[in-house]
Structure formats: C-alpha cells, structure tokens
Amino acid sequence: MSPLNQNSQKPHNDQKGKLNSYVLFSGIAIQMVVIICVGTFSGVKLDDYYPNDHNLFTLCFSLGSVILSIIFVIRRIIAASKES
C-alpha cells in the first residue's frame, strides 16, 4: 500500500473509534437507567404489598439501585479502558 492510501484510512478508523465509544457509553447509560427503574419499581411494588408509613422499600431499593448502577458503570469503564 502506498503512504497516500494509509493516510486516507486513518481518518475513517478514527471516526469509527469515536462512533464505537459513543455506542458504548450510550449503552452504559441505558443500562444504568434500566437498573434504577427496576429497583425503584420493585420498591414501589413491595410498598404496595407491605404498606408502611414512610415507603421504606421504595427508598431503600431506589438508593440501592443507584449505588448498584454506579458500581456497574465504574466496572464497565475500567474494563473498556483496559481494552484500549
């Protein structure tokens, strides 16, 4: 391959790498939202089934799902940085 062809390939690969990172991080964000929604929904349903004065299941499950999703995101970012 001539040097001219190698240079024309580089911008295409660079754009493809940016697109892959956008897809990766948007997928992580969607998974984070799903984890939080499932946790909150589970807490609401448990509060409906076991009524209490302060909606403790909703509070605990919401907080727990946020913490779980943050841990998930951190692990995925660390794994993605090791692949690069």
PyMOL Python script that loads the backbone (N, CA, C, O; Angstrom):
from pymol import cmd

cmd.read_pdbstr("""\
ATOM      1  N   MET A   1       0.833  -1.176   0.000  1.00  0.00           N
ATOM      2  CA  MET A   1       0.000   0.000   0.000  1.00  0.00           C
ATOM      3  C   MET A   1       0.878   1.240   0.000  1.00  0.00           C
ATOM      4  O   MET A   1       1.912   1.263   0.668  1.00  0.00           O
ATOM      5  N   SER A   2       0.501   2.223  -0.705  1.00  0.00           N
ATOM      6  CA  SER A   2       1.283   3.451  -0.745  1.00  0.00           C
ATOM      7  C   SER A   2       0.961   4.306   0.481  1.00  0.00           C
ATOM      8  O   SER A   2      -0.096   4.122   1.084  1.00  0.00           O
ATOM      9  N   PRO A   3       1.839   5.235   0.868  1.00  0.00           N
ATOM     10  CA  PRO A   3       1.589   6.097   2.023  1.00  0.00           C
ATOM     11  C   PRO A   3       0.315   6.921   1.884  1.00  0.00           C
ATOM     12  O   PRO A   3      -0.317   7.266   2.882  1.00  0.00           O
ATOM     13  N   LEU A   4      -0.062   7.235   0.652  1.00  0.00           N
ATOM     14  CA  LEU A   4      -1.276   8.013   0.440  1.00  0.00           C
ATOM     15  C   LEU A   4      -2.506   7.229   0.885  1.00  0.00           C
ATOM     16  O   LEU A   4      -3.415   7.796   1.492  1.00  0.00           O
ATOM     17  N   ASN A   5      -2.543   5.942   0.593  1.00  0.00           N
ATOM     18  CA  ASN A   5      -3.673   5.113   0.992  1.00  0.00           C
ATOM     19  C   ASN A   5      -3.730   4.923   2.508  1.00  0.00           C
ATOM     20  O   ASN A   5      -4.820   4.857   3.076  1.00  0.00           O
ATOM     21  N   GLN A   6      -2.584   4.834   3.166  1.00  0.00           N
ATOM     22  CA  GLN A   6      -2.565   4.662   4.611  1.00  0.00           C
ATOM     23  C   GLN A   6      -3.141   5.892   5.305  1.00  0.00           C
ATOM     24  O   GLN A   6      -3.881   5.756   6.280  1.00  0.00           O
ATOM     25  N   ASN A   7      -2.818   7.076   4.828  1.00  0.00           N
ATOM     26  CA  ASN A   7      -3.344   8.299   5.432  1.00  0.00           C
ATOM     27  C   ASN A   7      -4.843   8.438   5.219  1.00  0.00           C
ATOM     28  O   ASN A   7      -5.539   8.984   6.075  1.00  0.00           O
ATOM     29  N   SER A   8      -5.350   7.954   4.093  1.00  0.00           N
ATOM     30  CA  SER A   8      -6.786   8.064   3.847  1.00  0.00           C
ATOM     31  C   SER A   8      -7.564   7.090   4.736  1.00  0.00           C
ATOM     32  O   SER A   8      -8.741   7.323   5.009  1.00  0.00           O
ATOM     33  N   GLN A   9      -6.949   6.033   5.180  1.00  0.00           N
ATOM     34  CA  GLN A   9      -7.601   5.066   6.052  1.00  0.00           C
ATOM     35  C   GLN A   9      -7.689   5.562   7.498  1.00  0.00           C
ATOM     36  O   GLN A   9      -8.630   5.215   8.212  1.00  0.00           O
ATOM     37  N   LYS A  10      -6.731   6.358   7.930  1.00  0.00           N
ATOM     38  CA  LYS A  10      -6.660   6.779   9.325  1.00  0.00           C
ATOM     39  C   LYS A  10      -7.863   7.604   9.777  1.00  0.00           C
ATOM     40  O   LYS A  10      -8.406   7.299  10.839  1.00  0.00           O
ATOM     41  N   PRO A  11      -8.320   8.629   9.048  1.00  0.00           N
ATOM     42  CA  PRO A  11      -9.496   9.373   9.499  1.00  0.00           C
ATOM     43  C   PRO A  11     -10.740   8.502   9.589  1.00  0.00           C
ATOM     44  O   PRO A  11     -11.572   8.690  10.477  1.00  0.00           O
ATOM     45  N   HIS A  12     -10.867   7.553   8.676  1.00  0.00           N
ATOM     46  CA  HIS A  12     -12.023   6.653   8.717  1.00  0.00           C
ATOM     47  C   HIS A  12     -12.002   5.805   9.987  1.00  0.00           C
ATOM     48  O   HIS A  12     -13.034   5.638  10.636  1.00  0.00           O
ATOM     49  N   ASN A  13     -10.838   5.271  10.345  1.00  0.00           N
ATOM     50  CA  ASN A  13     -10.714   4.473  11.568  1.00  0.00           C
ATOM     51  C   ASN A  13     -10.932   5.325  12.809  1.00  0.00           C
ATOM     52  O   ASN A  13     -11.511   4.863  13.792  1.00  0.00           O
ATOM     53  N   ASP A  14     -10.466   6.577  12.763  1.00  0.00           N
ATOM     54  CA  ASP A  14     -10.648   7.477  13.896  1.00  0.00           C
ATOM     55  C   ASP A  14     -12.124   7.784  14.107  1.00  0.00           C
ATOM     56  O   ASP A  14     -12.589   7.821  15.247  1.00  0.00           O
ATOM     57  N   GLN A  15     -12.864   8.003  13.031  1.00  0.00           N
ATOM     58  CA  GLN A  15     -14.298   8.253  13.135  1.00  0.00           C
ATOM     59  C   GLN A  15     -15.024   7.015  13.640  1.00  0.00           C
ATOM     60  O   GLN A  15     -15.970   7.113  14.422  1.00  0.00           O
ATOM     61  N   LYS A  16     -14.582   5.866  13.192  1.00  0.00           N
ATOM     62  CA  LYS A  16     -15.201   4.618  13.629  1.00  0.00           C
ATOM     63  C   LYS A  16     -14.959   4.393  15.124  1.00  0.00           C
ATOM     64  O   LYS A  16     -15.846   3.907  15.827  1.00  0.00           O
ATOM     65  N   GLY A  17     -13.772   4.740  15.611  1.00  0.00           N
ATOM     66  CA  GLY A  17     -13.471   4.619  17.032  1.00  0.00           C
ATOM     67  C   GLY A  17     -14.323   5.545  17.874  1.00  0.00           C
ATOM     68  O   GLY A  17     -14.773   5.163  18.954  1.00  0.00           O
ATOM     69  N   LYS A  18     -14.554   6.770  17.388  1.00  0.00           N
ATOM     70  CA  LYS A  18     -15.427   7.701  18.103  1.00  0.00           C
ATOM     71  C   LYS A  18     -16.854   7.178  18.151  1.00  0.00           C
ATOM     72  O   LYS A  18     -17.520   7.265  19.182  1.00  0.00           O
ATOM     73  N   LEU A  19     -17.323   6.633  17.030  1.00  0.00           N
ATOM     74  CA  LEU A  19     -18.670   6.082  16.985  1.00  0.00           C
ATOM     75  C   LEU A  19     -18.812   4.915  17.951  1.00  0.00           C
ATOM     76  O   LEU A  19     -19.823   4.802  18.645  1.00  0.00           O
ATOM     77  N   ASN A  20     -17.802   4.044  18.000  1.00  0.00           N
ATOM     78  CA  ASN A  20     -17.840   2.914  18.926  1.00  0.00           C
ATOM     79  C   ASN A  20     -17.884   3.382  20.377  1.00  0.00           C
ATOM     80  O   ASN A  20     -18.588   2.788  21.194  1.00  0.00           O
ATOM     81  N   SER A  21     -17.145   4.432  20.706  1.00  0.00           N
ATOM     82  CA  SER A  21     -17.174   4.926  22.086  1.00  0.00           C
ATOM     83  C   SER A  21     -18.526   5.550  22.413  1.00  0.00           C
ATOM     84  O   SER A  21     -19.010   5.413  23.536  1.00  0.00           O
ATOM     85  N   TYR A  22     -19.149   6.236  21.445  1.00  0.00           N
ATOM     86  CA  TYR A  22     -20.486   6.782  21.676  1.00  0.00           C
ATOM     87  C   TYR A  22     -21.495   5.668  21.919  1.00  0.00           C
ATOM     88  O   TYR A  22     -22.337   5.767  22.811  1.00  0.00           O
ATOM     89  N   VAL A  23     -21.406   4.619  21.131  1.00  0.00           N
ATOM     90  CA  VAL A  23     -22.316   3.486  21.285  1.00  0.00           C
ATOM     91  C   VAL A  23     -22.096   2.817  22.639  1.00  0.00           C
ATOM     92  O   VAL A  23     -23.057   2.467  23.324  1.00  0.00           O
ATOM     93  N   LEU A  24     -20.844   2.640  23.022  1.00  0.00           N
ATOM     94  CA  LEU A  24     -20.517   2.009  24.301  1.00  0.00           C
ATOM     95  C   LEU A  24     -21.088   2.803  25.462  1.00  0.00           C
ATOM     96  O   LEU A  24     -21.748   2.240  26.336  1.00  0.00           O
ATOM     97  N   PHE A  25     -20.840   4.108  25.479  1.00  0.00           N
ATOM     98  CA  PHE A  25     -21.264   4.908  26.615  1.00  0.00           C
ATOM     99  C   PHE A  25     -22.770   5.161  26.617  1.00  0.00           C
ATOM    100  O   PHE A  25     -23.359   5.299  27.689  1.00  0.00           O
ATOM    101  N   SER A  26     -23.399   5.224  25.464  1.00  0.00           N
ATOM    102  CA  SER A  26     -24.859   5.361  25.469  1.00  0.00           C
ATOM    103  C   SER A  26     -25.502   4.059  25.930  1.00  0.00           C
ATOM    104  O   SER A  26     -26.540   4.082  26.592  1.00  0.00           O
ATOM    105  N   GLY A  27     -24.900   2.929  25.588  1.00  0.00           N
ATOM    106  CA  GLY A  27     -25.406   1.645  26.089  1.00  0.00           C
ATOM    107  C   GLY A  27     -25.264   1.539  27.597  1.00  0.00           C
ATOM    108  O   GLY A  27     -26.153   1.020  28.272  1.00  0.00           O
ATOM    109  N   ILE A  28     -24.151   2.029  28.128  1.00  0.00           N
ATOM    110  CA  ILE A  28     -23.950   2.034  29.572  1.00  0.00           C
ATOM    111  C   ILE A  28     -25.000   2.912  30.247  1.00  0.00           C
ATOM    112  O   ILE A  28     -25.539   2.545  31.292  1.00  0.00           O
ATOM    113  N   ALA A  29     -25.292   4.069  29.656  1.00  0.00           N
ATOM    114  CA  ALA A  29     -26.289   4.976  30.237  1.00  0.00           C
ATOM    115  C   ALA A  29     -27.681   4.339  30.234  1.00  0.00           C
ATOM    116  O   ALA A  29     -28.426   4.466  31.205  1.00  0.00           O
ATOM    117  N   ILE A  30     -28.023   3.665  29.156  1.00  0.00           N
ATOM    118  CA  ILE A  30     -29.324   2.996  29.086  1.00  0.00           C
ATOM    119  C   ILE A  30     -29.413   1.897  30.138  1.00  0.00           C
ATOM    120  O   ILE A  30     -30.446   1.751  30.793  1.00  0.00           O
ATOM    121  N   GLN A  31     -28.346   1.123  30.307  1.00  0.00           N
ATOM    122  CA  GLN A  31     -28.352   0.067  31.318  1.00  0.00           C
ATOM    123  C   GLN A  31     -28.447   0.651  32.726  1.00  0.00           C
ATOM    124  O   GLN A  31     -29.087   0.070  33.602  1.00  0.00           O
ATOM    125  N   MET A  32     -27.814   1.789  32.937  1.00  0.00           N
ATOM    126  CA  MET A  32     -27.887   2.453  34.238  1.00  0.00           C
ATOM    127  C   MET A  32     -29.330   2.868  34.541  1.00  0.00           C
ATOM    128  O   MET A  32     -29.813   2.668  35.655  1.00  0.00           O
ATOM    129  N   VAL A  33     -30.009   3.440  33.556  1.00  0.00           N
ATOM    130  CA  VAL A  33     -31.402   3.858  33.740  1.00  0.00           C
ATOM    131  C   VAL A  33     -32.289   2.646  33.998  1.00  0.00           C
ATOM    132  O   VAL A  33     -33.186   2.709  34.839  1.00  0.00           O
ATOM    133  N   VAL A  34     -32.056   1.558  33.297  1.00  0.00           N
ATOM    134  CA  VAL A  34     -32.866   0.352  33.482  1.00  0.00           C
ATOM    135  C   VAL A  34     -32.677  -0.218  34.885  1.00  0.00           C
ATOM    136  O   VAL A  34     -33.653  -0.618  35.519  1.00  0.00           O
ATOM    137  N   ILE A  35     -31.452  -0.262  35.377  1.00  0.00           N
ATOM    138  CA  ILE A  35     -31.187  -0.773  36.729  1.00  0.00           C
ATOM    139  C   ILE A  35     -31.919   0.075  37.758  1.00  0.00           C
ATOM    140  O   ILE A  35     -32.536  -0.467  38.675  1.00  0.00           O
ATOM    141  N   ILE A  36     -31.861   1.388  37.623  1.00  0.00           N
ATOM    142  CA  ILE A  36     -32.521   2.275  38.580  1.00  0.00           C
ATOM    143  C   ILE A  36     -34.040   2.124  38.493  1.00  0.00           C
ATOM    144  O   ILE A  36     -34.718   2.109  39.521  1.00  0.00           O
ATOM    145  N   CYS A  37     -34.577   2.011  37.282  1.00  0.00           N
ATOM    146  CA  CYS A  37     -36.026   1.855  37.128  1.00  0.00           C
ATOM    147  C   CYS A  37     -36.526   0.536  37.716  1.00  0.00           C
ATOM    148  O   CYS A  37     -37.565   0.501  38.376  1.00  0.00           O
ATOM    149  N   VAL A  38     -35.794  -0.535  37.479  1.00  0.00           N
ATOM    150  CA  VAL A  38     -36.200  -1.837  38.027  1.00  0.00           C
ATOM    151  C   VAL A  38     -36.151  -1.812  39.553  1.00  0.00           C
ATOM    152  O   VAL A  38     -37.060  -2.321  40.208  1.00  0.00           O
ATOM    153  N   GLY A  39     -35.105  -1.230  40.121  1.00  0.00           N
ATOM    154  CA  GLY A  39     -35.007  -1.141  41.578  1.00  0.00           C
ATOM    155  C   GLY A  39     -36.116  -0.310  42.183  1.00  0.00           C
ATOM    156  O   GLY A  39     -36.708  -0.697  43.191  1.00  0.00           O
ATOM    157  N   THR A  40     -36.402   0.827  41.575  1.00  0.00           N
ATOM    158  CA  THR A  40     -37.458   1.694  42.088  1.00  0.00           C
ATOM    159  C   THR A  40     -38.823   1.035  41.942  1.00  0.00           C
ATOM    160  O   THR A  40     -39.640   1.088  42.861  1.00  0.00           O
ATOM    161  N   PHE A  41     -39.073   0.415  40.792  1.00  0.00           N
ATOM    162  CA  PHE A  41     -40.348  -0.272  40.575  1.00  0.00           C
ATOM    163  C   PHE A  41     -40.529  -1.404  41.581  1.00  0.00           C
ATOM    164  O   PHE A  41     -41.629  -1.607  42.095  1.00  0.00           O
ATOM    165  N   SER A  42     -39.459  -2.140  41.862  1.00  0.00           N
ATOM    166  CA  SER A  42     -39.541  -3.225  42.855  1.00  0.00           C
ATOM    167  C   SER A  42     -39.874  -2.658  44.233  1.00  0.00           C
ATOM    168  O   SER A  42     -40.679  -3.239  44.960  1.00  0.00           O
ATOM    169  N   GLY A  43     -39.270  -1.541  44.595  1.00  0.00           N
ATOM    170  CA  GLY A  43     -39.554  -0.916  45.880  1.00  0.00           C
ATOM    171  C   GLY A  43     -40.986  -0.441  45.984  1.00  0.00           C
ATOM    172  O   GLY A  43     -41.615  -0.591  47.031  1.00  0.00           O
ATOM    173  N   VAL A  44     -41.507   0.130  44.916  1.00  0.00           N
ATOM    174  CA  VAL A  44     -42.907   0.596  44.920  1.00  0.00           C
ATOM    175  C   VAL A  44     -43.853  -0.582  45.064  1.00  0.00           C
ATOM    176  O   VAL A  44     -44.818  -0.516  45.827  1.00  0.00           O
ATOM    177  N   LYS A  45     -43.586  -1.654  44.341  1.00  0.00           N
ATOM    178  CA  LYS A  45     -44.461  -2.834  44.444  1.00  0.00           C
ATOM    179  C   LYS A  45     -44.395  -3.463  45.836  1.00  0.00           C
ATOM    180  O   LYS A  45     -45.415  -3.914  46.358  1.00  0.00           O
ATOM    181  N   LEU A  46     -43.212  -3.498  46.439  1.00  0.00           N
ATOM    182  CA  LEU A  46     -43.105  -4.030  47.796  1.00  0.00           C
ATOM    183  C   LEU A  46     -43.828  -3.127  48.798  1.00  0.00           C
ATOM    184  O   LEU A  46     -44.434  -3.623  49.748  1.00  0.00           O
ATOM    185  N   ASP A  47     -43.772  -1.820  48.597  1.00  0.00           N
ATOM    186  CA  ASP A  47     -44.511  -0.908  49.467  1.00  0.00           C
ATOM    187  C   ASP A  47     -46.015  -1.072  49.300  1.00  0.00           C
ATOM    188  O   ASP A  47     -46.767  -0.909  50.262  1.00  0.00           O
ATOM    189  N   ASP A  48     -46.460  -1.392  48.090  1.00  0.00           N
ATOM    190  CA  ASP A  48     -47.886  -1.674  47.892  1.00  0.00           C
ATOM    191  C   ASP A  48     -48.298  -2.960  48.590  1.00  0.00           C
ATOM    192  O   ASP A  48     -49.387  -3.048  49.158  1.00  0.00           O
ATOM    193  N   TYR A  49     -47.416  -3.959  48.543  1.00  0.00           N
ATOM    194  CA  TYR A  49     -47.728  -5.266  49.128  1.00  0.00           C
ATOM    195  C   TYR A  49     -47.585  -5.255  50.649  1.00  0.00           C
ATOM    196  O   TYR A  49     -48.392  -5.867  51.350  1.00  0.00           O
ATOM    197  N   TYR A  50     -46.570  -4.569  51.162  1.00  0.00           N
ATOM    198  CA  TYR A  50     -46.325  -4.433  52.599  1.00  0.00           C
ATOM    199  C   TYR A  50     -46.374  -2.946  52.971  1.00  0.00           C
ATOM    200  O   TYR A  50     -45.328  -2.304  53.067  1.00  0.00           O
ATOM    201  N   PRO A  51     -47.559  -2.400  53.178  1.00  0.00           N
ATOM    202  CA  PRO A  51     -47.658  -0.955  53.430  1.00  0.00           C
ATOM    203  C   PRO A  51     -46.933  -0.542  54.715  1.00  0.00           C
ATOM    204  O   PRO A  51     -46.931  -1.267  55.710  1.00  0.00           O
ATOM    205  N   ASN A  52     -46.310   0.659  54.662  1.00  0.00           N
ATOM    206  CA  ASN A  52     -45.685   1.250  55.836  1.00  0.00           C
ATOM    207  C   ASN A  52     -45.817   2.764  55.730  1.00  0.00           C
ATOM    208  O   ASN A  52     -46.238   3.283  54.696  1.00  0.00           O
ATOM    209  N   ASP A  53     -45.464   3.460  56.783  1.00  0.00           N
ATOM    210  CA  ASP A  53     -45.688   4.909  56.832  1.00  0.00           C
ATOM    211  C   ASP A  53     -44.735   5.715  55.958  1.00  0.00           C
ATOM    212  O   ASP A  53     -45.115   6.774  55.458  1.00  0.00           O
ATOM    213  N   HIS A  54     -43.531   5.250  55.764  1.00  0.00           N
ATOM    214  CA  HIS A  54     -42.504   6.066  55.117  1.00  0.00           C
ATOM    215  C   HIS A  54     -42.020   5.524  53.778  1.00  0.00           C
ATOM    216  O   HIS A  54     -41.007   6.000  53.264  1.00  0.00           O
ATOM    217  N   ASN A  55     -42.702   4.557  53.201  1.00  0.00           N
ATOM    218  CA  ASN A  55     -42.288   3.960  51.922  1.00  0.00           C
ATOM    219  C   ASN A  55     -40.821   3.530  51.956  1.00  0.00           C
ATOM    220  O   ASN A  55     -40.035   3.887  51.078  1.00  0.00           O
ATOM    221  N   LEU A  56     -40.475   2.773  52.962  1.00  0.00           N
ATOM    222  CA  LEU A  56     -39.078   2.386  53.169  1.00  0.00           C
ATOM    223  C   LEU A  56     -38.534   1.494  52.060  1.00  0.00           C
ATOM    224  O   LEU A  56     -37.365   1.605  51.693  1.00  0.00           O
ATOM    225  N   PHE A  57     -39.367   0.620  51.529  1.00  0.00           N
ATOM    226  CA  PHE A  57     -38.882  -0.252  50.454  1.00  0.00           C
ATOM    227  C   PHE A  57     -38.507   0.566  49.224  1.00  0.00           C
ATOM    228  O   PHE A  57     -37.485   0.305  48.588  1.00  0.00           O
ATOM    229  N   THR A  58     -39.326   1.549  48.891  1.00  0.00           N
ATOM    230  CA  THR A  58     -39.019   2.394  47.741  1.00  0.00           C
ATOM    231  C   THR A  58     -37.721   3.159  47.965  1.00  0.00           C
ATOM    232  O   THR A  58     -36.876   3.232  47.073  1.00  0.00           O
ATOM    233  N   LEU A  59     -37.565   3.723  49.146  1.00  0.00           N
ATOM    234  CA  LEU A  59     -36.346   4.466  49.453  1.00  0.00           C
ATOM    235  C   LEU A  59     -35.115   3.563  49.398  1.00  0.00           C
ATOM    236  O   LEU A  59     -34.114   3.911  48.772  1.00  0.00           O
ATOM    237  N   CYS A  60     -35.190   2.422  50.043  1.00  0.00           N
ATOM    238  CA  CYS A  60     -34.034   1.517  50.103  1.00  0.00           C
ATOM    239  C   CYS A  60     -33.688   0.941  48.732  1.00  0.00           C
ATOM    240  O   CYS A  60     -32.519   0.897  48.349  1.00  0.00           O
ATOM    241  N   PHE A  61     -34.706   0.502  47.999  1.00  0.00           N
ATOM    242  CA  PHE A  61     -34.441  -0.094  46.697  1.00  0.00           C
ATOM    243  C   PHE A  61     -33.975   0.954  45.694  1.00  0.00           C
ATOM    244  O   PHE A  61     -33.136   0.662  44.841  1.00  0.00           O
ATOM    245  N   SER A  62     -34.509   2.171  45.786  1.00  0.00           N
ATOM    246  CA  SER A  62     -34.046   3.234  44.889  1.00  0.00           C
ATOM    247  C   SER A  62     -32.582   3.566  45.162  1.00  0.00           C
ATOM    248  O   SER A  62     -31.772   3.641  44.239  1.00  0.00           O
ATOM    249  N   LEU A  63     -32.255   3.762  46.422  1.00  0.00           N
ATOM    250  CA  LEU A  63     -30.871   4.072  46.781  1.00  0.00           C
ATOM    251  C   LEU A  63     -29.940   2.914  46.425  1.00  0.00           C
ATOM    252  O   LEU A  63     -28.847   3.126  45.900  1.00  0.00           O
ATOM    253  N   GLY A  64     -30.375   1.712  46.712  1.00  0.00           N
ATOM    254  CA  GLY A  64     -29.563   0.535  46.384  1.00  0.00           C
ATOM    255  C   GLY A  64     -29.343   0.381  44.887  1.00  0.00           C
ATOM    256  O   GLY A  64     -28.250   0.016  44.454  1.00  0.00           O
ATOM    257  N   SER A  65     -30.371   0.653  44.096  1.00  0.00           N
ATOM    258  CA  SER A  65     -30.210   0.519  42.645  1.00  0.00           C
ATOM    259  C   SER A  65     -29.321   1.617  42.077  1.00  0.00           C
ATOM    260  O   SER A  65     -28.607   1.374  41.104  1.00  0.00           O
ATOM    261  N   VAL A  66     -29.340   2.815  42.652  1.00  0.00           N
ATOM    262  CA  VAL A  66     -28.440   3.874  42.202  1.00  0.00           C
ATOM    263  C   VAL A  66     -26.993   3.482  42.506  1.00  0.00           C
ATOM    264  O   VAL A  66     -26.116   3.633  41.656  1.00  0.00           O
ATOM    265  N   ILE A  67     -26.749   2.986  43.704  1.00  0.00           N
ATOM    266  CA  ILE A  67     -25.397   2.551  44.077  1.00  0.00           C
ATOM    267  C   ILE A  67     -24.946   1.400  43.183  1.00  0.00           C
ATOM    268  O   ILE A  67     -23.805   1.377  42.721  1.00  0.00           O
ATOM    269  N   LEU A  68     -25.834   0.454  42.942  1.00  0.00           N
ATOM    270  CA  LEU A  68     -25.516  -0.684  42.082  1.00  0.00           C
ATOM    271  C   LEU A  68     -25.206  -0.230  40.657  1.00  0.00           C
ATOM    272  O   LEU A  68     -24.275  -0.741  40.034  1.00  0.00           O
ATOM    273  N   SER A  69     -25.965   0.709  40.144  1.00  0.00           N
ATOM    274  CA  SER A  69     -25.716   1.176  38.778  1.00  0.00           C
ATOM    275  C   SER A  69     -24.402   1.951  38.675  1.00  0.00           C
ATOM    276  O   SER A  69     -23.713   1.862  37.659  1.00  0.00           O
ATOM    277  N   ILE A  70     -24.050   2.705  39.708  1.00  0.00           N
ATOM    278  CA  ILE A  70     -22.772   3.425  39.704  1.00  0.00           C
ATOM    279  C   ILE A  70     -21.611   2.430  39.714  1.00  0.00           C
ATOM    280  O   ILE A  70     -20.633   2.608  38.989  1.00  0.00           O
ATOM    281  N   ILE A  71     -21.718   1.390  40.530  1.00  0.00           N
ATOM    282  CA  ILE A  71     -20.686   0.345  40.557  1.00  0.00           C
ATOM    283  C   ILE A  71     -20.579  -0.319  39.184  1.00  0.00           C
ATOM    284  O   ILE A  71     -19.478  -0.579  38.696  1.00  0.00           O
ATOM    285  N   PHE A  72     -21.719  -0.589  38.571  1.00  0.00           N
ATOM    286  CA  PHE A  72     -21.742  -1.203  37.245  1.00  0.00           C
ATOM    287  C   PHE A  72     -21.043  -0.322  36.223  1.00  0.00           C
ATOM    288  O   PHE A  72     -20.241  -0.809  35.426  1.00  0.00           O
ATOM    289  N   VAL A  73     -21.340   0.970  36.241  1.00  0.00           N
ATOM    290  CA  VAL A  73     -20.735   1.904  35.286  1.00  0.00           C
ATOM    291  C   VAL A  73     -19.228   1.992  35.499  1.00  0.00           C
ATOM    292  O   VAL A  73     -18.467   1.994  34.532  1.00  0.00           O
ATOM    293  N   ILE A  74     -18.796   2.064  36.738  1.00  0.00           N
ATOM    294  CA  ILE A  74     -17.359   2.147  37.021  1.00  0.00           C
ATOM    295  C   ILE A  74     -16.637   0.899  36.509  1.00  0.00           C
ATOM    296  O   ILE A  74     -15.566   0.997  35.910  1.00  0.00           O
ATOM    297  N   ARG A  75     -17.226  -0.266  36.748  1.00  0.00           N
ATOM    298  CA  ARG A  75     -16.594  -1.505  36.265  1.00  0.00           C
ATOM    299  C   ARG A  75     -16.536  -1.562  34.753  1.00  0.00           C
ATOM    300  O   ARG A  75     -15.536  -2.006  34.189  1.00  0.00           O
ATOM    301  N   ARG A  76     -17.598  -1.118  34.081  1.00  0.00           N
ATOM    302  CA  ARG A  76     -17.606  -1.130  32.619  1.00  0.00           C
ATOM    303  C   ARG A  76     -16.583  -0.158  32.042  1.00  0.00           C
ATOM    304  O   ARG A  76     -15.927  -0.464  31.047  1.00  0.00           O
ATOM    305  N   ILE A  77     -16.446   1.009  32.663  1.00  0.00           N
ATOM    306  CA  ILE A  77     -15.471   1.993  32.174  1.00  0.00           C
ATOM    307  C   ILE A  77     -14.057   1.486  32.370  1.00  0.00           C
ATOM    308  O   ILE A  77     -13.204   1.655  31.498  1.00  0.00           O
ATOM    309  N   ILE A  78     -13.804   0.863  33.516  1.00  0.00           N
ATOM    310  CA  ILE A  78     -12.470   0.303  33.761  1.00  0.00           C
ATOM    311  C   ILE A  78     -12.169  -0.801  32.763  1.00  0.00           C
ATOM    312  O   ILE A  78     -11.059  -0.876  32.236  1.00  0.00           O
ATOM    313  N   ALA A  79     -13.148  -1.659  32.499  1.00  0.00           N
ATOM    314  CA  ALA A  79     -12.940  -2.735  31.510  1.00  0.00           C
ATOM    315  C   ALA A  79     -12.715  -2.172  30.111  1.00  0.00           C
ATOM    316  O   ALA A  79     -11.892  -2.687  29.354  1.00  0.00           O
ATOM    317  N   ALA A  80     -13.443  -1.119  29.773  1.00  0.00           N
ATOM    318  CA  ALA A  80     -13.275  -0.514  28.440  1.00  0.00           C
ATOM    319  C   ALA A  80     -11.908   0.156  28.309  1.00  0.00           C
ATOM    320  O   ALA A  80     -11.304   0.124  27.236  1.00  0.00           O
ATOM    321  N   SER A  81     -11.423   0.754  29.375  1.00  0.00           N
ATOM    322  CA  SER A  81     -10.110   1.406  29.306  1.00  0.00           C
ATOM    323  C   SER A  81      -8.988   0.384  29.225  1.00  0.00           C
ATOM    324  O   SER A  81      -7.945   0.672  28.639  1.00  0.00           O
ATOM    325  N   LYS A  82      -9.170  -0.800  29.795  1.00  0.00           N
ATOM    326  CA  LYS A  82      -8.153  -1.844  29.694  1.00  0.00           C
ATOM    327  C   LYS A  82      -8.104  -2.442  28.289  1.00  0.00           C
ATOM    328  O   LYS A  82      -7.051  -2.899  27.844  1.00  0.00           O
ATOM    329  N   GLU A  83      -9.246  -2.441  27.589  1.00  0.00           N
ATOM    330  CA  GLU A  83      -9.289  -2.975  26.225  1.00  0.00           C
ATOM    331  C   GLU A  83      -8.576  -2.058  25.248  1.00  0.00           C
ATOM    332  O   GLU A  83      -8.016  -2.525  24.256  1.00  0.00           O
ATOM    333  N   SER A  84      -8.589  -0.775  25.513  1.00  0.00           N
ATOM    334  CA  SER A  84      -7.990   0.200  24.580  1.00  0.00           C
ATOM    335  C   SER A  84      -6.501   0.217  24.632  1.00  0.00           C
ATOM    336  O   SER A  84      -5.866   0.982  23.906  1.00  0.00           O
TER     337      SER A  84
END
""", "prot")
cmd.dss("prot")
cmd.show_as("cartoon", "prot")
cmd.util.cbc("prot")
cmd.orient("prot")
